[in-house]
């Protein structure tokens, strides 16, 4: 059985079934990062005051948006782990680390320096993300579906 390509935003970013190879995972992750950057930049430009500070509303909006972005990231990570023939446990670890960083973030996104805890959580999450990105997938079919490279 040949791999069926994804089509549409829901299948590309919000589906947890099946497998996702490294290149597609990378492209979709970059897409999420760029769209997120543009949206956060828009919030900052629209909400920053003359002193270069965000209002509580703007900071809260960025936190809510950052938490919401974890959904497509989680889905992509699950599919990438499935390609490596692993369950989604590591994806839960990544999203928990990311949400913890968002929660511990200071009251002003632009001014507050990250705490040591935030830096450690971000570093751990980065190491896991690199592992997920660079570890090759299972050749051939596995319990999660057909090989996306075939």
N, C-alpha and C positions, 0 to 999 in steps of 0.2 A: 504494500500500500504506500503510495507516494505522499509526501508532505503537502498539505493544503496551505497555500499562502493566506495570510491575514488580509482582510480588506476592511477599511473603515476605522474610525477612531476607537469605537468600542472594542473591536477585535484586536487592534494593535496595542491598546494601552490598558484595557480593563478586563481582559480575560486571563484567568489563572490556569486553565487547562491547556495541556500540550507543552511543547518545547520551544525554546527560543535560542538560536545560536548566538555566538559572541558578537558578530558584526551587527546583527539586527538589534541586539540588546544595547550595544554601544550607540547606534544611530538613534534609537528611541530615547535613550537616557539623555543624550545631547539635546534632542528636541525638547524634552521636558525641562531641562536646565535652561535653555534659551528662552522658552516661553515664560518660565518662572522668573527669570532675570528681568525680562521686559515688563511683566506685571508688577513685580516688586519695585522696579525703578519708577514705573508710573505712579504707584502709591506714594513713593518718597517724593517725587516731583510735585505731586498735587497736595501733599500734606505737610511738607517741611516748612517750618517758620523761618523768620529772619535770622534766628540764632542757630539755625541748622539742626533743630530738634524736631522729632516727630511728636504729634499729639498722641494721647492715649488711644484714640480711635485708630490712627494710622498704624501704631505699633500693634494693636490688637488685630487689626485687619491683616497685617503681615503674618502674625502668628497663626491666625485661622487659615490663611492661604497656605502657609508652609505645612500645616498639619494636613490639609486637604490634598496637597500634592503627594503625600505619602501613599495614597491609595494607588495611583498608577505606578509609582515606583515599586510598591509592594507586589503588584501583579506582574510586572516585568521581572522582578527578582525571583518570584516563584517559578515562572516559566524557564528562566535561565537555570535555576537549580534543578528543575526537572530535566533539562537537557544534560546536566551532569549526573543524572540518575540519583538525585538527592531529594528528600522531602522538603517541605517549606519551613522547617524549624529555623534555619538561618535567616530567612526573610523576616520572621517574627522578631528575631534578635535585632536585625537592622532597623526595622520600623520602631521598635521600642527605644533603641538608642537615639534615633532621630527625634522622636517625640519627646524624649527626656531632655534633649538639648534645647528644643523649642520651649519647653516648660521652664527650664532653668534660665533661659535667656533674660537679660535685664529688661528694665522698663523702657529704655530707649534703644532701639535697634541700632541707631547710628552712632551713639556716643558711648554706650556701656561696653567696656572691655569684656571679652569672654572669661568666665571663671576657669580655674584649673580643671574643675570637673567637666565643664563643657568641652575644653580642649582635649581631655582624655577620651571622652565619649566620641567626639568627632574623629580622633585618631583611630580608635578601635573600629569605628564604622568604616573609615577609609580603607583600613587594611582588609576588612571583610569584603568591601566593594571591589578592591583590586583582585582579590582571590576569585570572586564571582565572575569578574570580567575576563580574567586571563586563563582560568582553568578550562581546559578543553572539554567539550561535551562528549557524551557516549557515542561511539561510532555505531551506526545501525539503530534499529528499534530498541526501545527500552520500555519499562512499565508505564511510562508517561506519554508515549506516542512514537510516531515515526521520526526518523532522523531529519531535521530541518535542512540538512545539506544535500539530501538526496532528491 
